[in-house]
């Protein structure tokens, strides 16, 4: 879940400030027998491009468009969260904490 905050005039001096850089933590993805560490949005884009002719790549066209068009720190953070969510949904992150909480 991504929470967006836009400060207003009445927010006061202690209002939260949007992050200046995307919050990206390295992910270890499992693609077939390969184990890859993806630590940047560019790395994630390269991975998805490499999967274009694979069944996983067919499900990632809109994700790839979002990632390639991300310009602001907020857009990059949202694109990274979308990549992480896609990776979990495709089973590329078998050790991801969200799997432990799934019922």
N, C-alpha and C positions, 0 to 999 in steps of 0.2 A: 504494500500500500504506500503510495506517495502522498505526502501532505504538503500542500503548497501554502505559503504564507506571503501576503502582500501587505507591507506595513502601510499604515495610514497616518495622517497628521495627528490623530488623537491617540496613537499607540503608545506614546511616551518614550522616554529615553532608554528603557530597559526592554524594548520590543525585540524579539528575535530577528536576526538578519539572515537573509538567504545566503547559502554557502557560495563562496567565490569560485570554488572548483568542484567538479563533479565528485560525488562520493562513490568511488569505485574500489572495490576490494577484489583481489585476484580470485578467480574461480578455477578449479581443477575440473575439466570436463573430460568425459570418457566417450570417445567416438570409435566404435568398433573395438579393436584391441589397443588403440592409441590412448594415451593419457596426456592431455595438453593443459598447460597453465595459460589462462587468458587473463591478462592484467590491464588491458586498455580497451577503449572503445574501438580503436583501429584494429587491434587483434581480434576482437569479436566480429568486426566487419569482414576481416580476412577469412575467418573460420566459416562464416555463413556463405561467403562467395565461393569457398572451396567445396561447399556442399550443394551448390546450385543444381547439379545433375543427380543428386541423391534424393531419396524420399524426404529426408528432413529439410532439404533446401526448398522443396516445393511448398512447405508450410511457412516459409520465412520471408516471402517477398515483401510483405508490408512492414515487417520488422526491419528488414534491411533498408528499406526506404526511410523509415524513422531514424535509424542509426546514422545513415549517410547524410541526412539533412539537419542533424542536431548541430546547432551553432552556439547557443547560450549555455552557461553552466547548468541551468535548470533543465534544458532540453537534453543535454548529455547525460545528466543524472537519470532522467525519465527513460532515455533510450537504454541505459545500462540496466535499470530495473526491468525493463521489458525483455532484454536479452537474458537476464538471469531467470525470469519467469518462464520464458520459452525453453531455456535449457532444462529447467526442472520438469516442465510438462513433457519434454521429449525424452526424459530419462537420462540426460547427459550428466546430471549431478546426483549420482546415487547416494552420496553421503550428506546431502543437503539437509540442514535442520528441519525444513518444512516437511520432509518425509516422515520424521519421527512424530510430528504432531498430527499427521493425517490419520483419520479414523478409518 
